[in-house]
Amino acid sequence: MGAIVKFMGDFLNQFVVKGFWGIIKGIGLGIANIFNIPKYITIFKGYSSELGAGGIVLAILAIILVLAVLAGIIFLIVLLCKKYIRFRKTVVDQEELLNEVATLNREVIKLTLEKEKILAMKVSQLGLRPGESPYLEAPDGSAGTSEAAEGAEGEDADKLDEDYSRFYKLTQVDLELADYVPPVYNNDITLPEIVDMYRNFAASRMGLYYEHNTIRLFLAAFSSTRLIILQGISGTGKTSLPYSFGKFIQNDATIASVQPSWRDRTELFGYFNEFTKRFNETEVLKKMYEATYKEDIFLTILDEMNIARVEYYFAELLSILEMPSRDEWVVSLVPSVWPTDPKHLFDGKLKLPENMWYIGTINNDDSTFAVTDKVYDRAIPIDINTKGKYFEAPWTDNLTISYKHLEEMFRECKVKYKVSDESLRKLAELDDYVIEHFRLAFGNRIVKQLEDFVPAYVGCGGTEIDGLDFVLCHKILRKFEALNLSFIRDEIGGLITYLNKHFGKSNMKESKEYLERLQKLI
């Protein structure tokens, strides 16, 4: 046993004392020798008499170099220490932040539970089960509203039935229009008269000046789609055009200023709040509902519509308004039915009004999104890039017109000014040419819009060839911008030659000018 103890003592003495301690002692001795300034001075004095002037200079330079190395070592050690401290502080802050988030989550859960308890207590005071409407019939067949009101305390006991409607704004429309009497509409006016009358009204009453052709395009667009896009440079009257037209027909347009945060249909219709059990209606929805009572023309302006992605918040309307039957123009608002819901809602759904058009304004700059083909194909885009010139206009009264009369005039135009077979044949040949050289096609939707738009444009005072030119330029040639222009430069020149040959050099001016601008961009 004594030998083992002696062996372990000698072994640990060699390993710990002479080994580890020797390392620590050696490092400490090395550091002490590095910073032993008196020793350096002694060495320098000992050799100063033998070095001479030149040697002393070199010795001083060597000393400075050594000091610089020492300073660098110290700087690196300090820098590493700071980085470690900063890293450690970040880790600690992150841990504290995570702990704080966890604490807040726990508090949110507690508050949610308390809210549910309060709501349950409130519902129990009304004598109902959670989620049950105060308007459901009682077991004995009575309405149940008065009994629920008797069980409530405070101001709830004094509320009237209509105060409980989850559609407050729509219910107000029901009350306001309960005894609505429609005005006497002017059913004798013609499309050219509307163009002239509105142009003079805008100039004499509002100081807005528009060319005849701009108004023709705007009015004719009503015949082929429910979505009209006004685009161009700022300050040319894009928003003022539908706004003043609403004043002209004595039914103010609803302006919905699009926000960058718009993501879905709730921005247009609103949403049902599960906690308050009320539907948060928008002004657009209120106007839609009001339109179901009237035959007036209603306009909704989507101002700066591409400041958010149109195909997100307007997607449902784009799809619904494409339905061939207007009976299918239905949007679902709530999944259930309450007896106090507005009169013109059925099964929680609203039939979109036939007399409402949506006018979007677009500025193409770095702050906006590009409008996709899905939207353009379903709309009529109108460029407004010039300011109207001043002209003397007579004082002009407002117009009272129903949408039914307007649509009747459009139907008459389709018979009277039907697109000629020759023009349709030329367009079919042009379609084949574009498919062959550019791999693009018109599509049935564009052909249908053309057959609706062009007759209405002629009925407003335009010509068939100019109407065809407008549709070709804004609905078909616009798609060229998505192609690689450098590869189709020669093909664009060939298309201009094709238009000259088949439609005449003096026709299709807008399309040719557009193609020439594309060539200049290459």
C-alpha positions as CSV (number, residue, x, y, z in Angstrom):
1,M,0.0,0.0,0.0
2,G,2.9,2.4,0.8
3,A,4.4,1.8,-2.6
4,I,1.1,2.7,-4.3
5,V,0.7,5.9,-2.4
6,K,4.3,6.9,-3.1
7,F,3.7,6.0,-6.8
8,M,0.6,8.1,-7.0
9,G,2.3,11.0,-5.3
10,D,5.3,10.9,-7.6
11,F,3.0,10.5,-10.7
12,L,0.7,13.4,-9.8
13,N,3.7,15.6,-8.8
14,Q,5.1,15.0,-12.3
15,F,1.8,15.5,-14.1
16,V,0.3,18.4,-12.1
17,V,3.1,20.2,-10.4
18,K,5.8,19.9,-12.9
19,G,3.5,19.6,-15.9
20,F,0.5,22.0,-15.6
21,W,2.1,24.3,-13.1
22,G,5.2,24.4,-15.2
23,I,3.1,25.5,-18.2
24,I,1.3,28.2,-16.2
25,K,4.6,29.3,-14.6
26,G,6.3,29.3,-18.0
27,I,3.5,31.5,-19.5
28,G,3.6,33.9,-16.6
29,L,7.4,34.0,-16.7
30,G,7.3,34.6,-20.5
31,I,4.8,37.5,-20.1
32,A,6.9,39.0,-17.3
33,N,10.0,38.8,-19.4
34,I,8.2,40.4,-22.4
35,F,7.2,43.4,-20.3
36,N,10.5,43.5,-18.2
37,I,11.3,47.1,-19.2
38,P,14.3,47.5,-16.7
39,K,15.9,44.5,-18.3
40,Y,15.6,46.1,-21.8
41,I,17.2,49.3,-20.5
42,T,20.1,47.3,-18.9
43,I,20.7,45.4,-22.2
44,F,20.6,48.7,-24.2
45,K,23.0,50.4,-21.8
46,G,25.4,47.4,-21.9
47,Y,25.7,47.6,-25.7
48,S,25.4,51.3,-26.3
49,S,29.2,51.9,-26.0
50,E,29.9,49.2,-28.6
51,L,27.1,50.0,-31.2
52,G,28.1,53.4,-32.4
53,A,25.8,56.0,-33.9
54,G,24.4,53.8,-36.7
55,G,24.0,50.8,-34.5
56,I,22.1,52.9,-31.9
57,V,19.7,54.1,-34.6
58,L,19.1,50.5,-35.7
59,A,18.6,49.4,-32.1
60,I,16.1,52.2,-31.5
61,L,14.2,51.1,-34.7
62,A,14.2,47.5,-33.5
63,I,12.8,48.6,-30.1
64,I,10.1,50.6,-31.8
65,L,9.2,47.6,-34.0
66,V,9.0,45.3,-30.9
67,L,6.8,47.9,-29.1
68,A,4.5,48.0,-32.2
69,V,4.2,44.2,-32.2
70,L,3.4,44.3,-28.5
71,A,0.8,47.0,-29.0
72,G,-0.7,45.0,-31.9
73,I,-0.9,41.9,-29.6
74,I,-2.6,43.9,-26.9
75,F,-5.0,45.5,-29.4
76,L,-6.0,42.1,-30.7
77,I,-6.6,40.7,-27.2
78,V,-8.8,43.7,-26.3
79,L,-10.7,43.4,-29.6
80,L,-11.4,39.7,-29.0
81,C,-12.5,40.5,-25.5
82,K,-14.9,43.2,-26.8
83,K,-16.3,40.9,-29.4
84,Y,-16.9,38.1,-26.9
85,I,-18.6,40.5,-24.5
86,R,-20.8,41.9,-27.4
87,F,-21.6,38.3,-28.5
88,R,-22.4,37.3,-25.0
89,K,-24.7,40.4,-24.5
90,T,-26.5,39.6,-27.7
91,V,-27.2,36.0,-26.6
92,V,-28.4,37.3,-23.2
93,D,-30.7,39.9,-24.9
94,Q,-32.1,37.2,-27.2
95,E,-32.8,35.0,-24.3
96,E,-34.5,37.8,-22.4
97,L,-36.5,38.7,-25.5
98,L,-37.7,35.1,-25.9
99,N,-38.6,35.0,-22.2
100,E,-40.5,38.3,-22.6
101,V,-42.4,37.0,-25.7
102,A,-43.3,33.8,-23.8
103,T,-44.6,35.9,-20.9
104,L,-46.7,38.1,-23.3
105,N,-48.1,35.0,-25.0
106,R,-49.2,33.7,-21.6
107,E,-50.8,37.1,-20.8
108,V,-52.6,37.0,-24.2
109,I,-54.0,33.6,-23.5
110,K,-55.2,34.8,-20.0
111,L,-56.9,37.8,-21.5
112,T,-58.5,35.7,-24.2
113,L,-59.9,33.4,-21.6
114,E,-61.2,36.3,-19.6
115,K,-62.8,37.8,-22.7
116,E,-64.5,34.5,-23.4
117,K,-65.8,34.3,-19.9
118,I,-67.1,37.9,-20.0
119,L,-68.8,37.2,-23.4
120,A,-70.3,34.0,-22.0
121,M,-71.6,35.9,-19.0
122,K,-73.1,38.6,-21.3
123,V,-74.8,36.0,-23.4
124,S,-76.1,34.1,-20.4
125,Q,-77.7,37.4,-19.1
126,L,-79.7,37.5,-22.4
127,G,-80.9,34.0,-21.7
128,L,-79.1,32.6,-24.8
129,R,-76.4,30.0,-25.5
130,P,-73.1,31.3,-26.9
131,G,-73.5,32.0,-30.6
132,E,-77.3,32.1,-30.5
133,S,-79.0,35.1,-32.1
134,P,-81.3,37.2,-29.8
135,Y,-83.8,37.1,-32.8
136,L,-84.3,33.4,-33.0
137,E,-87.8,32.2,-32.2
138,A,-88.5,31.1,-28.7
139,P,-89.8,27.5,-28.1
140,D,-93.3,28.8,-27.9
141,G,-93.1,30.4,-31.3
142,S,-92.6,34.0,-30.0
143,A,-89.9,36.2,-31.4
144,G,-87.8,36.0,-28.2
145,T,-86.4,39.5,-28.6
146,S,-88.4,41.1,-25.8
147,E,-87.6,38.3,-23.4
148,A,-83.9,38.6,-24.1
149,A,-84.2,42.4,-23.7
150,E,-85.9,42.0,-20.4
151,G,-83.0,39.8,-19.1
152,A,-80.4,42.3,-20.2
153,E,-79.2,45.2,-18.0
154,G,-78.3,48.8,-18.7
155,E,-78.6,50.3,-22.1
156,D,-79.1,46.8,-23.8
157,A,-82.5,46.7,-22.3
158,D,-83.6,49.8,-24.2
159,K,-82.2,48.9,-27.6
160,L,-84.7,48.7,-30.5
161,D,-84.8,45.7,-32.8
162,E,-83.0,47.4,-35.7
163,D,-80.1,48.3,-33.4
164,Y,-79.3,44.6,-33.3
165,S,-78.9,44.3,-37.0
166,R,-75.4,43.0,-37.8
167,F,-75.5,45.1,-41.0
168,Y,-76.0,48.6,-39.6
169,K,-75.3,50.6,-42.8
170,L,-77.3,48.3,-45.0
171,T,-80.2,48.4,-42.6
172,Q,-80.1,52.2,-42.6
173,V,-80.4,52.0,-46.4
174,D,-83.5,49.9,-46.0
175,L,-85.0,52.5,-43.7
176,E,-84.1,55.5,-45.8
177,L,-85.4,53.9,-49.1
178,A,-88.4,52.2,-47.7
179,D,-90.7,54.7,-49.5
180,Y,-88.3,55.4,-52.4
181,V,-89.9,56.9,-55.5
182,P,-87.8,56.8,-58.6
183,P,-87.3,60.1,-60.5
184,V,-88.5,60.8,-64.0
185,Y,-85.7,59.5,-66.3
186,N,-84.9,61.0,-69.6
187,N,-85.5,58.1,-71.9
188,D,-85.3,60.1,-75.1
189,I,-81.7,61.2,-75.0
190,T,-79.2,59.6,-77.5
191,L,-75.6,58.6,-77.1
192,P,-74.1,61.6,-79.1
193,E,-76.3,63.9,-77.1
194,I,-74.9,62.5,-73.8
195,V,-71.4,63.0,-75.1
196,D,-72.0,66.6,-76.0
197,M,-74.1,67.3,-72.9
198,Y,-71.5,65.9,-70.5
199,R,-68.6,67.6,-72.2
200,N,-70.4,71.0,-71.9
201,F,-71.4,70.2,-68.3
202,A,-67.9,69.3,-67.2
203,A,-66.5,72.5,-68.8
204,S,-69.2,75.0,-67.7
205,R,-69.9,73.6,-64.2
206,M,-66.6,72.1,-63.1
207,G,-63.9,73.6,-65.2
208,L,-62.9,70.3,-66.7
209,Y,-62.1,70.0,-70.4
210,Y,-62.2,66.7,-72.3
211,E,-61.9,65.8,-76.0
212,H,-65.0,64.3,-77.7
213,N,-63.1,61.1,-78.4
214,T,-62.1,60.6,-74.7
215,I,-65.8,60.8,-73.7
216,R,-66.8,58.5,-76.5
217,L,-64.3,55.9,-75.4
218,F,-65.4,56.3,-71.8
219,L,-69.1,56.0,-72.5
220,A,-68.7,53.1,-75.0
221,A,-66.6,51.2,-72.5
222,F,-69.8,50.8,-70.4
223,S,-71.2,48.5,-73.1
224,S,-68.6,45.8,-73.0
225,T,-67.3,45.5,-69.4
226,R,-68.0,46.5,-65.8
227,L,-64.3,47.4,-65.2
228,I,-62.8,50.5,-66.9
229,I,-59.1,51.4,-66.4
230,L,-58.0,55.1,-66.9
231,Q,-54.3,55.3,-67.1
232,G,-51.7,57.9,-68.0
233,I,-49.5,60.6,-66.5
234,S,-50.5,62.4,-63.3
235,G,-52.7,65.5,-63.5
236,T,-54.6,64.7,-66.8
237,G,-58.0,64.2,-65.1
238,K,-58.2,60.5,-64.7
239,T,-60.1,60.6,-61.4
240,S,-62.0,63.8,-62.4
241,L,-63.6,62.1,-65.4
242,P,-65.7,59.5,-63.5
243,Y,-66.1,61.9,-60.6
244,S,-67.6,64.7,-62.8
245,F,-69.7,62.1,-64.7
246,G,-71.3,61.1,-61.4
247,K,-72.1,64.8,-60.7
248,F,-73.5,65.0,-64.3
249,I,-75.9,62.0,-63.7
250,Q,-76.8,63.3,-60.2
251,N,-75.4,60.2,-58.5
252,D,-72.1,60.9,-56.9
253,A,-69.4,58.3,-57.6
254,T,-68.0,56.4,-54.6
255,I,-64.3,56.9,-54.3
256,A,-62.3,54.0,-52.7
257,S,-58.7,55.1,-52.2
258,V,-56.7,51.9,-52.6
259,Q,-54.1,51.3,-50.0
260,P,-50.8,49.3,-50.3
261,S,-52.1,47.0,-47.5
262,W,-55.1,45.8,-49.6
263,R,-54.8,42.0,-49.9
264,D,-58.3,40.5,-50.3
265,R,-62.0,41.1,-50.8
266,T,-62.6,42.4,-47.3
267,E,-61.1,45.8,-48.4
268,L,-64.1,46.2,-50.7
269,F,-66.9,44.4,-48.9
270,G,-65.9,44.4,-45.2
271,Y,-65.9,41.5,-42.8
272,F,-68.0,39.9,-40.1
273,N,-66.6,40.4,-36.6
274,E,-67.1,37.2,-34.6
275,F,-66.7,39.0,-31.3
276,T,-69.1,41.9,-31.8
277,K,-71.4,39.8,-34.1
278,R,-71.6,42.7,-36.5
279,F,-70.5,43.0,-40.1
280,N,-68.1,45.9,-40.6
281,E,-69.4,47.3,-43.9
282,T,-67.5,49.5,-46.3
283,E,-68.9,52.5,-48.2
284,V,-68.5,50.4,-51.4
285,L,-70.7,47.7,-50.0
286,K,-73.3,50.3,-48.9
287,K,-73.4,51.8,-52.4
288,M,-73.7,48.3,-53.9
289,Y,-76.7,47.7,-51.7
290,E,-78.2,51.1,-52.4
291,A,-77.9,50.4,-56.1
292,T,-80.2,47.4,-55.7
293,Y,-83.0,49.8,-54.9
294,K,-82.5,52.2,-57.9
295,E,-82.1,52.2,-61.6
296,D,-79.5,55.1,-61.6
297,I,-76.0,54.5,-62.9
298,F,-73.6,53.9,-60.1
299,L,-69.8,54.4,-60.3
300,T,-67.2,53.2,-57.9
301,I,-63.7,54.8,-58.4
302,L,-60.8,52.6,-57.4
303,D,-58.3,55.5,-57.1
304,E,-54.6,54.4,-57.6
305,M,-55.9,50.9,-58.0
306,N,-52.4,49.4,-58.7
307,I,-50.8,50.7,-55.5
308,A,-51.8,47.2,-54.3
309,R,-52.1,44.1,-56.4
310,V,-55.4,44.3,-58.3
311,E,-55.6,40.6,-58.8
312,Y,-55.6,40.1,-55.0
313,Y,-58.3,42.4,-53.7
314,F,-60.4,42.5,-56.9
315,A,-60.1,38.8,-57.8
316,E,-63.6,37.7,-56.7
317,L,-65.3,40.6,-58.6
318,L,-63.2,39.8,-61.7
319,S,-64.5,36.3,-61.7
320,I,-68.1,37.0,-60.8
321,L,-68.6,39.8,-63.3
322,E,-67.4,37.4,-66.0
323,M,-70.4,35.1,-65.5
324,P,-72.6,35.1,-68.6
325,S,-75.8,35.3,-66.6
326,R,-76.4,38.2,-64.3
327,D,-78.3,35.9,-62.0
328,E,-74.9,34.4,-61.1
329,W,-73.5,37.8,-60.0
330,V,-73.7,36.8,-56.4
331,V,-71.2,37.3,-53.6
332,S,-71.4,35.6,-50.2
333,L,-71.1,37.9,-47.2
334,V,-72.0,35.7,-44.2
335,P,-72.6,31.9,-43.9
336,S,-75.8,32.1,-41.8
337,V,-79.1,34.0,-41.9
338,W,-80.6,36.2,-39.2
339,P,-84.2,37.5,-39.3
340,T,-82.9,41.1,-39.0
341,D,-80.6,40.9,-42.0
342,P,-81.2,43.6,-44.7
343,K,-84.1,43.0,-47.1
344,H,-82.1,42.5,-50.3
345,L,-79.8,39.9,-48.8
346,F,-80.8,36.3,-49.4
347,D,-79.1,33.3,-47.6
348,G,-76.4,35.7,-46.5
349,K,-75.6,36.6,-50.1
350,L,-75.8,39.8,-52.1
351,K,-76.6,40.0,-55.8
352,L,-74.2,42.4,-57.3
353,P,-76.1,45.4,-58.9
354,E,-76.3,45.4,-62.6
355,N,-76.2,49.2,-62.6
356,M,-72.7,49.6,-61.1
357,W,-69.4,50.1,-63.0
358,Y,-65.9,50.1,-61.5
359,I,-63.5,52.7,-62.7
360,G,-59.8,52.2,-61.8
361,T,-57.2,54.9,-62.2
362,I,-53.5,53.9,-62.7
363,N,-50.2,55.7,-62.5
364,N,-47.3,53.6,-63.8
365,D,-44.3,54.5,-61.6
366,D,-41.9,52.8,-59.1
367,S,-44.4,52.9,-56.3
368,T,-47.0,50.8,-58.1
369,F,-47.5,47.2,-59.3
370,A,-47.8,46.2,-62.9
371,V,-51.3,45.3,-63.8
372,T,-51.5,41.7,-65.0
373,D,-53.0,40.4,-68.3
374,K,-55.8,38.8,-66.2
375,V,-57.0,42.2,-65.2
376,Y,-56.3,44.0,-68.6
377,D,-58.1,41.3,-70.5
378,R,-61.3,41.8,-68.5
379,A,-61.2,45.6,-68.6
380,I,-61.3,48.4,-71.1
381,P,-58.1,50.5,-70.6
382,I,-58.2,54.1,-71.8
383,D,-55.1,56.3,-72.0
384,I,-55.4,59.9,-70.8
385,N,-52.1,61.5,-71.4
386,T,-53.0,65.0,-72.5
387,K,-54.8,67.9,-70.8
388,G,-58.0,69.0,-72.4
389,K,-57.9,72.4,-74.1
390,Y,-60.1,75.2,-72.9
391,F,-63.3,76.0,-74.9
392,E,-66.3,78.1,-74.3
393,A,-69.2,75.9,-73.2
394,P,-72.8,76.8,-72.5
395,W,-74.3,76.3,-69.1
396,T,-75.5,72.8,-69.1
397,D,-78.0,71.1,-66.7
398,N,-77.6,67.6,-65.1
399,L,-79.0,64.5,-66.7
400,T,-81.3,62.0,-65.1
401,I,-80.8,58.7,-66.9
402,S,-81.4,55.0,-66.0
403,Y,-79.0,52.3,-66.7
404,K,-81.7,50.4,-68.5
405,H,-82.1,53.1,-71.1
406,L,-78.3,53.3,-71.5
407,E,-78.1,49.5,-72.1
408,E,-81.1,49.6,-74.4
409,M,-79.2,52.2,-76.6
410,F,-76.1,49.9,-76.6
411,R,-78.3,47.0,-77.7
412,E,-79.7,49.1,-80.5
413,C,-76.1,50.0,-81.6
414,K,-75.2,46.4,-81.8
415,V,-77.9,45.9,-84.4
416,K,-77.5,49.2,-86.2
417,Y,-73.7,49.5,-86.2
418,K,-72.8,45.8,-86.1
419,V,-69.1,45.2,-86.9
420,S,-68.9,44.5,-90.6
421,D,-68.1,41.1,-91.9
422,E,-65.1,42.5,-93.8
423,S,-63.6,44.0,-90.6
424,L,-64.1,40.7,-88.8
425,R,-62.4,38.8,-91.7
426,K,-59.5,41.2,-91.6
427,L,-59.2,40.8,-87.8
428,A,-59.2,37.0,-88.2
429,E,-56.4,37.2,-90.7
430,L,-54.5,39.6,-88.4
431,D,-55.0,37.1,-85.6
432,D,-53.3,34.4,-87.8
433,Y,-50.5,36.8,-88.6
434,V,-49.9,37.7,-85.0
435,I,-49.9,34.1,-83.9
436,E,-47.4,33.2,-86.6
437,H,-44.9,36.0,-86.0
438,F,-45.4,36.8,-82.3
439,R,-47.0,33.7,-80.8
440,L,-49.9,35.7,-79.4
441,A,-53.6,35.3,-80.0
442,F,-56.7,37.5,-79.6
443,G,-58.8,35.2,-77.5
444,N,-62.6,34.9,-77.5
445,R,-63.0,37.4,-74.7
446,I,-61.4,40.2,-76.7
447,V,-63.4,39.4,-79.8
448,K,-66.6,39.6,-77.7
449,Q,-65.6,42.9,-76.1
450,L,-64.8,44.2,-79.6
451,E,-68.3,43.2,-80.9
452,D,-69.8,45.1,-77.9
453,F,-67.5,48.1,-77.8
454,V,-67.1,49.1,-81.4
455,P,-70.9,49.5,-82.2
456,A,-71.3,51.6,-79.0
457,Y,-68.3,53.7,-80.0
458,V,-69.8,54.3,-83.5
459,G,-73.2,55.1,-81.8
460,C,-71.4,57.7,-79.7
461,G,-70.2,59.4,-82.8
462,G,-67.0,57.6,-83.7
463,T,-66.1,55.4,-86.7
464,E,-65.8,51.7,-87.0
465,I,-62.1,51.7,-88.1
466,D,-61.2,54.0,-85.2
467,G,-63.0,51.7,-82.8
468,L,-61.1,48.7,-84.2
469,D,-57.9,50.6,-84.0
470,F,-58.5,51.4,-80.3
471,V,-59.2,47.7,-79.4
472,L,-56.3,46.4,-81.4
473,C,-53.9,48.9,-79.7
474,H,-55.0,48.6,-76.1
475,K,-56.1,45.0,-75.9
476,I,-53.7,43.1,-78.3
477,L,-50.6,45.1,-79.2
478,R,-50.2,46.0,-75.5
479,K,-49.2,42.4,-74.9
480,F,-46.0,43.0,-76.9
481,E,-44.5,44.8,-73.9
482,A,-44.1,41.4,-72.2
483,L,-42.0,40.1,-75.2
484,N,-38.3,40.6,-75.8
485,L,-38.4,43.6,-78.0
486,S,-34.9,43.2,-79.4
487,F,-35.9,39.9,-80.9
488,I,-39.1,41.1,-82.6
489,R,-37.9,44.5,-83.9
490,D,-38.0,43.4,-87.5
491,E,-41.3,41.7,-87.0
492,I,-42.8,44.9,-85.6
493,G,-41.8,46.7,-88.8
494,G,-43.5,43.9,-90.8
495,L,-46.7,44.3,-88.7
496,I,-46.8,48.0,-89.5
497,T,-46.5,47.2,-93.2
498,Y,-49.3,44.6,-92.8
499,L,-51.6,47.1,-91.3
500,N,-50.9,49.6,-94.1
501,K,-51.6,47.0,-96.7
502,H,-54.8,45.6,-95.2
503,F,-56.4,48.6,-93.5
504,G,-54.9,51.5,-95.4
505,K,-52.1,53.9,-94.7
506,S,-54.5,56.5,-93.3
507,N,-56.1,54.1,-90.9
508,M,-55.1,52.4,-87.6
509,K,-53.0,55.4,-86.7
510,E,-53.0,54.7,-82.9
511,S,-51.8,51.1,-83.4
512,K,-49.0,52.2,-85.8
513,E,-47.9,55.0,-83.5
514,Y,-47.7,52.5,-80.6
515,L,-45.7,50.1,-82.7
516,E,-43.3,52.8,-83.7
517,R,-42.8,53.8,-80.0
518,L,-41.9,50.2,-79.3
519,Q,-39.3,50.2,-82.0
520,K,-37.7,53.3,-80.5
521,L,-37.3,51.6,-77.2
522,I,-35.1,48.9,-78.7
